[in-house]
Amino acid sequence: MIIALIAGIINIFLSLFVFIKNPKQKTNIFFALMALSIALWNFTDLTCYIKNSSIALFWLKGIYIAGIFIPVFFIHFLISIIKDVVDKNWKKTFVIIYSGVIILLGLIFTPFIIKGVALKPYKEIPGP
């Protein structure tokens, strides 16, 4: 658990450092968002071992939400780097990626992804 806390703090400082260097550059913005998503994932991972199952389920859904955004911001970060080299219209790619995010975010709050949490031993109960 201490490793998740340290990693979360490092990711917050890394995201702030990169964003402050040039807050108008898209590469810096999406790297900072990716690092903040990783920090959120780290911090919500700390809260899952709560003894109340409804609170643990809430924070487990937070892990899933942060986990959805990590690859999305990473792809957006990579595209912001290579968009000048690879002359392509990336709008279709972004529509597909963010459509998937919207669908997954909608499913997080239903029992299709996570039905519940078992506390002893701690594990999630997957949906149907």
Disulfide bonds with the S-S distance in Angstrom:
none
